[in-house]
Amino acid sequence: MFINLLQKPKEGQKVELTLKFEKSGEVKVQADVKKSEKKGHEAHHR
């Protein structure tokens, strides 16, 4: 789940994410934005 997004990511875009772990701290990663294969309400529950 993503919280406090400033804008909606667009398909094909790369986004930088900061993962926060209790013991090992923060880790920055990049992820590709892809179109969901599911439609409607199901797309929110994977």
Summary of the structure (lengths in Angstrom):
residues: 46
radius of gyration: 13.0
end to end distance: 10.6
largest distance: 36.8
contacts: 55
relative contact order: 0.23
helix: 11%
strand: 35%
